[in-house]
Amino acid sequence: MRAVLIGSLLALVSTSSQGASPVALSPATMARLGAVDARFQSYNIEMVEVTGGFFWRPYRDQGKAVAPSNAGDIPPGMDSAMYAYRAPIDLAQARLRRLAAALGPAYLRVSGTWANSTYFDDADAPVSRPPPGFKGVLTRRQWQGVIGFARAVDAKLVTSFAIGDGVRDARGVWTPTQAERLIDATRALGGEIAAAEFMNEPDLPALGGAPRFYDAASFGRDVAVFRSFLERASAKTILLGPGSIGAETVSNDMLDSKDLLKAAGDAFDVVSYHHYGGISPRCSHATLSAAARDRQALSEDRLSGADRAQSFYAPLRDALAPGKPLWITETADAACGGNPWDSTFLDSFRYLDLLGRMARRGVEVVMHNTLAASDYGLLDERDFTPRPDYWAALLWRRLMGTTVLEAGAPLVRGLHLYAHCLRGRPGGVALLAINLDRTTAQSLELPMPAVRYMLTADHLTDARIRLNGRALALGADDGLPPLDGEAVAAGGIELPPATIVFLATTDVENPACR
């Protein structure tokens, strides 16, 4: 049956691509562009997931009873109907750990807007309510669960700290009272904070719980205090910043990222920022038709938004923090929990295209938001079932190494190509080909045999996808299915409409990959 299905598909492709000139590729001579971190593909677990609290309500639950408006951890000025309460995530759950471990090594960032106002309670008898100046409580046991999870899945821990009124002195200056307690507890529990941002998204100070009238100068002053503290308390921790979301000032409520970087001076070891392709209907209150959705999700303009954001931060880095790496510490298709289609195959095109683009443009780490919360999670938050983006992430992890190669820019509309050294095979090259066109097939020409991994679905908005015609699903005892490729001969390789194809070439002896 599978052979019949694939044969029919390829026959259709051959018919629809007649007359199209194949794009010739030469993996053996692709030049080295740069390299990414070994933990390039990473992810977030929001602080509010760890503590329990209100987070973005999944679209499947829209219309259900509205959460109480007095919930303390809902950001000020936000509609409570956009949120739903969730109990603390079970980080000891076997399926979650198994699936996260398959993506390792990675960075695990535990942060988010709620982290700015979370009180770390290290007492034997936990407090029942947040102290004044805080909105949530993180217990020692919960933080111990984070450390144990990170250790089990080969993830290095990244976080941020409380910055609200509860940690400020009489002059309004930030103090390390909470940060020191968290770092000391991390060390005592056998963990380590590999990297930290001072706060989450400082360009949105009011939304993030910063004091009234907080500005760039306030941020620079606080970062200087934080830097001095970090050098004393946790010298090996990499200081990331500013961790802002805006590529430019878009409203009067936002601070300019350029001003934040200027105010911080040379404090940061890594320049970090957040990137979202848009704002979800929860916050924008916009409704798209299915046709408009498909056009927008796969449009060159939307996908190239990641390039525009990087083009904003890279020159700032070069001018204000020359030589420092670039990290994206939070990203997904849309802010405010993601779009309704982010749990489907449609988002996998954007997800993999973003990884390819950012690796090519010198971003060393990309942290997806989230691992398992709301609609943009790689896993369904109810039972941790893998979504299409998880399978896409897993294939990237298995095939794409840390050395980035120049794949070339084919003059074919809708075809995106990326190349890295093949993971674990010296001299080998891995190619990622994305055909964004929903009606037209594309064709590649390779001078050597390869192993093909083709991702497809019956419909773009399907939650289930296939690898080379085989449905991807967990097996007995939550075992991962074999992600076996199919051998293809040298010559033409067809890319059906709306497909994602990885190609592994093992014996090309590319000098950059030895």
TORKE-934905 format. One record per residue (C-alpha): chain; x, y, z. Coordinates in steps of 0.02 Angstrom, whole numbers, plus 50000, padded with zeros to 5 digits. Each point is the difference from the previous one (the first is absolute). Example, Ala and Ser with C-alpha at 12.3 -4.5 7.8 and 13.67 -1.06 7.14 Angstrom:
A|50615|49775|50390
A|50069|50172|49967
END
This chain:
A|50000|50000|50000
A|50138|50121|50046
A|50091|49964|49836
A|49839|50035|49903
A|49974|50163|50095
A|50176|50063|49969
A|49996|49942|49819
A|49838|50095|49969
A|50070|50154|50084
A|50159|49999|49897
A|49900|49971|49841
A|49897|50153|50041
A|50158|50098|50033
A|50078|49949|49836
A|49845|50059|49908
A|49988|50166|50091
A|50184|50040|49982
A|50020|49964|49815
A|50105|50136|49920
A|50072|50065|50163
A|50189|50014|50001
A|50078|49910|50148
A|50110|50097|50121
A|50175|49927|49991
A|50089|49978|50167
A|50180|49953|50038
A|50014|49948|50184
A|50184|49955|49983
A|50050|50180|49963
A|49881|50098|50112
A|50104|50128|50097
A|49997|50025|50187
A|49898|50150|50058
A|50021|49983|50187
A|49946|49893|50146
A|49861|49991|50127
A|50001|49946|50182
A|49988|49813|50033
A|49837|50046|50090
A|49940|50108|49855
A|49824|49929|50000
A|49931|50031|50174
A|49835|50036|50087
A|49907|50090|50140
A|49896|49939|50144
A|49912|50154|50069
A|50025|50040|50184
A|49811|50000|50022
A|49996|49820|49938
A|50118|49952|50140
A|49908|50094|50137
A|49824|49974|49935
A|49894|50148|49951
A|49913|50085|49856
A|50072|49984|49825
A|49933|50020|49823
A|49837|49905|49979
A|50011|49872|49858
A|49880|50031|49856
A|49913|49835|50030
A|49943|50073|50168
A|49938|50166|49933
A|49824|50037|50060
A|50016|49904|50162
A|49978|50081|50169
A|50107|50155|50019
A|50134|49998|50133
A|49977|50114|50150
A|50060|50175|49958
A|50088|50017|50167
A|50125|49863|49958
A|50162|50075|50064
A|50114|49940|49861
A|49903|50073|49853
A|50100|50149|49933
A|49921|50170|50032
A|49876|50062|49872
A|49976|49830|49917
A|49832|49916|49971
A|49982|49851|50116
A|49900|49907|49866
A|50163|49973|49905
A|50070|49896|50143
A|49966|49833|50082
A|50065|49931|50162
A|50119|49852|49993
A|50073|49897|50138
A|50190|49990|50013
A|50075|49897|49860
A|50057|49826|50050
A|50184|50005|49951
A|50025|49822|50062
A|49875|49931|49874
A|50085|49861|49902
A|49932|50046|49827
A|50048|50182|50019
A|50176|49956|50053
A|50023|49873|49861
A|49943|50119|49865
A|50102|50147|50067
A|50155|49891|50016
A|49987|49955|49815
A|50025|50185|49960
A|50156|50014|50108
A|50122|50074|50021
A|49901|50161|50022
A|49978|50153|50107
A|49846|50003|50110
A|49941|50177|50036
A|49883|50022|50148
A|49944|50180|49992
A|49861|50101|49919
A|49900|50151|50055
A|49943|49914|50160
A|50180|49970|50056
A|50020|50188|50024
A|49881|49994|50148
A|50029|49825|50071
A|50057|49979|50179
A|50122|49859|50035
A|49952|49919|50165
A|50143|49900|50073
A|49916|49970|50169
A|49955|49831|50072
A|49820|50059|50020
A|49953|50081|49833
A|49902|50162|50002
A|49818|49987|49950
A|49993|50169|49912
A|50129|50106|49911
A|50079|50134|50110
A|49967|50183|49955
A|50083|50047|49836
A|49981|49825|49925
A|49863|49909|49904
A|50054|49818|50006
A|50100|49878|50105
A|50135|49877|49945
A|50036|49869|50133
A|50164|49913|50032
A|49922|49834|49953
A|49940|50069|49833
A|50172|50070|49961
A|50077|49833|50049
A|49884|49923|49870
A|50066|50121|49868
A|50180|49954|50042
A|49963|49814|49996
A|49910|50017|49833
A|50143|50097|49923
A|50125|49870|50057
A|49893|49856|49935
A|49977|50073|49825
A|50175|50072|49972
A|49944|50181|50011
A|50097|50146|50072
A|49894|50116|50105
A|49962|50181|49950
A|49891|50116|50103
A|49963|50179|50053
A|49959|50079|50167
A|49869|50100|50094
A|50013|50186|49964
A|49841|50074|50075
A|49968|50106|50154
A|50034|49852|50114
A|50188|50002|49964
A|50030|50188|50000
A|50076|50112|50133
A|49929|50166|50060
A|50076|50088|49849
A|49920|49879|49879
A|50165|49914|49955
A|49999|49813|49968
A|50078|49891|50137
A|50059|49818|49984
A|49901|49936|50149
A|49898|49877|49896
A|50132|49964|49867
A|50128|49952|50131
A|49877|49883|50084
A|49959|49914|49835
A|50183|49981|49948
A|50049|49931|50171
A|49857|49875|49996
A|50046|49947|49823
A|50176|49962|50054
A|49943|49909|50158
A|49882|49892|49895
A|50141|49947|49885
A|49954|50113|49855
A|50078|50145|49907
A|49928|50151|49911
A|50093|49999|49835
A|49932|50167|49939
A|49883|50135|50063
A|49909|50154|49944
A|49974|50135|50130
A|49814|50010|49959
A|49878|49944|49868
A|49962|50126|49861
A|50058|50163|50079
A|49929|50099|49854
A|49826|49959|50071
A|50030|50059|50178
A|49820|50032|50053
A|49938|49834|49933
A|50150|49913|50079
A|49970|50066|50176
A|50141|50128|50007
A|49981|50152|50113
A|49903|50151|49938
A|50099|50118|49887
A|50129|49864|49962
A|50109|50056|49854
A|50160|49955|49909
A|50107|50092|50128
A|49918|49898|50139
A|50038|49841|49904
A|50183|50048|49975
A|50019|50040|50185
A|49920|49834|50052
A|50101|49898|49876
A|50161|50074|50071
A|49947|49944|50175
A|49950|49830|49932
A|50163|49977|49905
A|50103|50036|50155
A|49895|49880|50102
A|50010|49862|49869
A|50190|50010|49989
A|50007|49971|50187
A|49860|49873|50022
A|50009|49896|49839
A|50152|50049|49897
A|49976|49864|49869
A|49823|50056|49957
A|49988|50083|49829
A|49911|50167|50009
A|49874|50020|49860
A|49912|50160|49952
A|49903|50102|49974
A|49872|49862|49961
A|49881|50125|49920
A|49861|49958|49878
A|49992|50157|49895
A|50105|50023|49844
A|49949|50181|50012
A|49888|50104|50112
A|49822|49959|49947
A|49899|50089|50135
A|50015|50129|50136
A|50000|49860|50129
A|50160|49924|49931
A|50180|50047|50030
A|50122|50004|49854
A|50117|49849|49994
A|50139|50112|49938
A|49983|50110|50154
A|50001|49846|50112
A|50161|49936|49923
A|50081|50170|50010
A|49953|50017|50183
A|50070|49828|50042
A|50167|50039|49920
A|50117|49851|49985
A|49912|49898|50135
A|49936|49856|49895
A|50098|49845|49949
A|49867|49960|49868
A|49876|50115|49914
A|49830|49918|50015
A|49830|50044|49930
A|49827|49926|49969
A|49914|49981|49833
A|49820|49962|49954
A|49928|50005|49826
A|49842|50086|50060
A|49871|50011|50138
A|49872|49862|50023
A|49811|50032|49987
A|49991|49994|50191
A|50085|50169|50010
A|49969|50072|49826
A|49815|49948|49993
A|50024|49973|49813
A|49917|49858|49906
A|50075|49924|49842
A|49912|49896|49869
A|50079|49832|49957
A|50063|50070|49835
A|50074|50155|50082
A|50077|49891|50135
A|50088|49890|49873
A|50062|50149|49901
A|50066|50087|50154
A|50078|49849|50086
A|50106|49952|49849
A|50031|50173|49929
A|50176|50060|49966
A|49961|50161|50092
A|49951|49911|50160
A|50144|49876|49997
A|50127|50136|49963
A|49947|50091|50158
A|50133|49901|50092
A|50130|50073|49883
A|49937|50176|50033
A|50010|49975|50188
A|50177|49932|49987
A|50046|50144|49887
A|49943|50118|50137
A|50097|49919|50142
A|50160|49950|49909
A|50054|50180|49960
A|49957|50052|50178
A|50109|49858|50062
A|50140|50051|49883
A|49993|50181|50057
A|49968|49978|50187
A|50063|49825|50042
A|50121|49951|49861
A|50049|49818|49989
A|49860|49939|50114
A|49893|49851|49942
A|49817|50021|49953
A|49868|49889|50082
A|49811|49995|49978
A|49938|49952|50172
A|49815|49994|49955
A|49914|49973|49835
A|49844|49925|49921
A|49879|50037|49860
A|49896|50123|50101
A|50007|50081|50171
A|49859|49974|50126
A|50001|49810|49992
A|50013|49973|49812
A|49879|49993|49854
A|49863|49868|49983
A|50103|49909|49866
A|50163|49995|50100
A|49962|49824|50060
A|49987|49937|49820
A|50115|49958|49855
A|49979|50176|49932
A|50113|50072|50135
A|50140|49874|49967
A|50047|50095|49842
A|50026|50159|50100
A|50088|49910|50143
A|50131|49915|49892
A|50020|50150|49886
A|50036|50108|50152
A|50135|49880|50061
A|50080|49997|49828
A|49993|50189|49979
A|50069|50041|50170
A|50142|49874|49991
A|50049|50074|49832
A|49995|50177|50072
A|50111|49961|50148
A|49874|49979|50142
A|50080|49868|50112
A|49851|49944|50106
A|49811|49998|49967
A|49881|49961|50144
A|49824|49951|49948
A|49854|50055|50108
A|49940|49879|50066
A|50042|49818|50027
A|49824|49956|50059
A|49880|50145|50032
A|49858|50078|49900
A|49986|49988|49811
A|50182|50033|49957
A|50067|49857|50107
A|50102|49865|49914
A|49898|49879|50105
A|49815|50002|50045
A|49988|50062|50179
A|49863|49875|50046
A|50097|49839|49975
A|50164|50054|49917
A|49954|49923|49832
A|50125|50059|49868
A|49937|50129|49878
A|50068|50022|49822
A|50128|50129|50059
A|50071|49872|50120
A|50033|49875|49860
A|50076|50140|49896
A|50112|50047|50146
A|50051|49820|50025
A|50054|49980|49819
A|50100|50162|50010
A|50084|49934|50157
A|50042|49832|49918
A|50068|50070|49837
A|50057|50181|50007
A|50172|50023|50078
A|50078|50157|50073
A|50099|50055|49845
A|49895|50108|49885
A|50030|49990|49812
A|49955|50109|49852
A|49861|49907|49911
A|49978|50134|49870
A|49845|50105|49965
A|49896|49917|49864
A|49907|50120|49889
A|49842|49898|50020
A|49855|50081|50089
A|49940|49901|50151
A|50154|49888|50014
A|50111|50027|50153
A|50164|49906|50021
A|50114|49983|50150
A|50156|49894|50028
A|50102|49945|50150
A|50131|49868|50027
A|49914|49835|50033
A|49993|49965|50186
A|50115|49859|50053
A|50070|49963|49826
A|50165|50087|49961
A|50002|50063|49822
A|49812|49978|49980
A|49874|50137|49959
A|49818|50020|50052
A|49882|50100|49890
A|49831|50072|50047
A|49884|50041|49854
A|49833|50084|50034
A|49872|50013|49861
A|49878|50135|50055
A|49899|49993|49840
A|49832|49914|50030
A|49970|49954|49818
A|50167|49983|49912
A|50135|49869|50024
A|50183|50044|50001
A|50150|49898|49946
A|50180|49984|50062
A|50148|49923|49910
A|50132|49911|50106
A|50160|49925|49927
A|50005|49862|50131
A|49880|49882|50090
A|49912|50063|50156
A|49880|49947|50135
A|49833|50091|49994
A|49888|50047|50147
A|49839|50075|49930
A|49867|50076|50115
A|49823|50011|49932
A|49819|50008|50059
A|49831|49979|49917
A|49960|50180|50042
A|50110|50142|50059
A|49899|50019|50159
A|50010|49816|50048
A|50068|49961|50173
A|50074|49836|49936
A|50140|49989|49873
A|50093|49864|49905
A|50182|49964|49970
A|50026|49923|49828
A|49818|49948|50003
A|50003|49923|50175
A|49896|50082|50136
A|50105|50067|50144
A|49935|49949|50171
A|50068|49934|50163
A|50010|49812|50018
A|49983|49882|50146
A|50060|50073|50165
A|50014|50170|49913
A|50144|49941|49893
A|50050|50113|49857
A|49965|49926|49827
A|50148|49964|49887
A|50042|50156|49902
A|50070|49905|49854
A|50036|50086|49837
A|49984|49926|49826
A|50148|49981|49882
A|49988|50101|49839
A|50117|49987|49852
A|50105|50140|49930
A|49902|50111|49884
A|49832|50085|50015
A|49908|50008|50167
A|49821|50061|49998
A|49923|50109|50134
A|49811|49988|49995
A|49897|50155|50037
A|50001|50055|50183
A|50131|49879|50060
A|50156|50003|50107
A|50147|49890|49950
A|50163|49964|50089
A|50138|49919|49897
A|50152|49916|50077
A|50155|49974|49893
A|50130|49898|50092
A|50150|49976|49886
A|50026|50170|49919
A|50159|50044|50100
A|49958|50184|50014
A|50161|50080|50069
A|49901|50112|50118
A|49920|49847|50081
A|50153|49894|50036
END
